[in-house]
């Protein structure tokens, strides 16, 4: 059988097809790279319309990554999808605290979810400057609550939970925090989308 | 802020919304569970049209899982998304061999990709009965080549690579192997879709 086996060629051809099919839809160069990588990951052109990128988001994210910041991912799937080799070369790593023993104990003691305690732990970690939330609306709700209570603001929130209950709302309420954000308006998103956005930033550096 | 924090309630409400919005589209009970879990994972109703489930696929997959089979996942993201607790209770585990030292050495020696050697290794492992391929069209091409050369057939191929080069074609060519399959026709799919299909089967047991 004849098929393209070379990953770089597959990726190059894919981005050419995406650019062509986007047709008249124009983005500035850096926004376009985020949008196209998300479409590359989903084969879903609707993301060209529902991705909303705050004007400072890409610069703020890239600056943080260049400084070797860590990233908090809300699930193992997001963590798994981020290019840890490239991130590591910049001095950063991806963290997820949901299964940490201290988080489990604390959540039980305070009778709140582990996701909520994990977000608090991440916000107390000074090297975590980017939150990549692909699944849990409650992670975004908690981020908002804690920032409004005075916890240090991150440099970028990637807020792309997917779903039918709370997902769309959770993405709306992080837009007024004074924190640069990249969201997918509406129901769509997910772990692959969150990881694709982080990787798009990494590949611009 | 008031928001639903209880995962079981969120999931129940989500499936009710999905069922309502599917409207006139009817599936048999088990197929519907697969379709709805994929839509739950993607918020994309197009999957109701592009999921193709071979008539023996669900029964064959469930039987293999009940017998404690292992699953081969083509990437860490697919591996990460599968519910390993439920799978473990049945006696199974998820494997990915792409980073194994023996695979790396063998691929270099034979000058072929690690993905291809990893698939061969998986096919030689008698306890792997299900292949969950969410990313690599080359994994499906390799599966076809090896089965046609006489390697033992798995009980189920979940073939849902996403992409613009080779993905759609790779899903077509596994339909004539005499192996039950679940695919997404066309470009869409991905790690979250592959994991959702496996989880839908696990939750039916």
Interface residues (C-beta under 8 A of the other chain):
Chain A: X1 X3 X4 X5 X10 X13 X14 X17 X18 X40 X41 X42 X43 X44 X75 X76 X77 X79 X80 X81 X113 X137 X138 X141 X144 X145 X162 X163 X164 X165 X166 X167 X169 X170 X173 X186 X187 X188 X189 X190 X191 X192 X195
Chain B: X1 X3 X4 X5 X10 X13 X14 X17 X18 X40 X41 X42 X43 X44 X75 X76 X77 X79 X80 X81 X113 X137 X138 X141 X144 X145 X162 X163 X164 X165 X166 X167 X169 X170 X173 X186 X187 X188 X189 X190 X191 X192 X195
